[in-house]
């Protein structure tokens, strides 16, 4: 397998939606230049990774249930920097991404792009990295006034050449290996802040930050307020031409202030609940490295990760449930069938032994939104969501990999399966 089989994505090409993780720093030193944007001011915190995003913690901005996002705000003056020293996790994917104070992407490094420290190897990039975490170390520097994508394990803290700014650094970890904790069996990256002309100062990790359960965190309210300000009702403007009464998958029309993951791209469709009615979704599944069942992340595959998630289309845009690639029943020729319903409306034959993956509808008193994620398509896979350009018909671009959706009655599916529900 090639060292870098995945497509290189320009950070300026921002994929919509995604989850959040932030990295906080102390206030800038007296006299430092202030932030240059007009977004929400980064709150002051005294410990690193103060917010954990996932159901059971802080559930907002359409997170993915099979991933965890750690977040911390920063304020950096000219010459300041934050250094993250970490260990590559045992997981499907990880990344570090910086966002401005409005929740828009500034810069990012995916796992395979992060160069290892001296004496270490990157298990997301080379097959001979071994299994000893002590030899999987890296160091990444976040600083303002650095061009996005400058390389050298450096992430830009601001979206222009300004010498100061505020924002958020996000750590994402998707699908930790079986038996490991949300961090992928390693400690969260340690952070240190260096103010211009001063020595580095370690920022202690917040208590409970490595756990998937517990309190929402000390900056939860600030983050929810940010989403409310920059993604208000109407800030998410639907999925192409489709409506809840006539569903279909299309690119999101608009999604602001939602901390997008630049390595994902999405199709979405609105859904509306009616008693006794289910949604049926069918398509062909891209191949993926099944790390949860022992495959190497370097296994040749069409995408690094994909999933289908049911979300609530109301602020602060929480997720109800997801089915990841490894959780999805697939036929011998690689096709899937999903049923989205309440537990009461679930047909008896909507089970894995029947070749059907069930997704819980979630709350029925609000319109919902289904999101199909594709992450890091391979260079030789032309049918990913990433191949759908503005104005394209996604069904024509993706072919068999396009997810077709239709409403169906519970009784019809129970009697004839998905074929009886075909439109």
Secondary structure, 3 states (H helix, E strand, C coil): CCCCCECCCCCCCCCCCCCCCECCCCCCCCCCCCCCCCCCCCCCCCCECCEEECCCCECCCCCCCCEEEEEEEEEECCCCEEEEEEECCCEEEEEEEEEECCCCEEEEEEHHHCCECCCCCCCCCCCCCCCCHHHCEEEEEEECCCCCCCCCCEEECCCCCCCCEEEEEEEEEEEECCCCCCCCCCCCCEEEEECCCCCCEEECECCCCCCCCCCCECCHHHHHHHHHHHCCCCCCCCECCECCCCCCCECECCCCCCCCCCCEEEEEEEECCCCCEEEEEEEECCCCCCHHHCCCCCCCCCEEEEEEEEEECCCCCCEEEEEEHHHCCCCCCCEEEEEEECCCCCCCCCCHHHCCEEEECCCCCCCEEEEEEEEEEECCCCCCHHHCCCCCCHHHHHHHHCCEEEEEEHHHHHHHCHHHHCC
